[in-house]
Amino acid sequence: MVSSEERNLALLSHVLCIILGVIAPLIVWLLKKDESAYVERHAKESLNFQISLIIYSFVAGILCFAIIGFVLLPILGIFALVCIVIATIRASKGEWYDYPLTIRLIK
């Protein structure tokens, strides 16, 4: 059973990414990784997704020289927002969520 505090911390590790990017899940993960497996998994998944978004944004930025990047960047932004909202809802319900297209660098 997941406590409401754990659900809230997992939720924050996702939703704060909209404002703080990679910093929010990194802080939550570093502070709570030894205390709660639920919070650790959500924060780590969110952190991996944010790192993946940085990589994808960099590639799309380079592709702006070939014009296609101007199309990819807004699509990437909408994709990220939708995934973050879904992850936030799942975390608030006490469920697991795996972001799609995520490079899992932090294991």
C-alpha positions, 0 to 999 in steps of 0.5 A: 500500500502506498501512502498519500505522502509517497503518492504526493512526492511521486506526483511532484517528481512528474508535475514539477518537470513542467517548470523545473525540468530535470532538476525536480525529479533529480532532487526528489530521487536523491532525497527519497531513493532510500526511503521509498521504492515507489517514489524512487521508481517514479522519480527515476523514470521522470528523470530518465524521461527528462534526460531523454527529452534533452537529447531529443531536443538537441537533435531536433535543434540541429535538424532545424538547419534542415527545416524538419526540426521546426516541425519536430520541436513543437511535436516534442513539446506536446508529446512531453506535456501529454506524457507528463500529465498521464504520469502525474495522474497515474502517480496520484492513483498509486500506479506505476507509469513507464514513459514511452521512448525513454532512454533509461540511463539511470537504473 
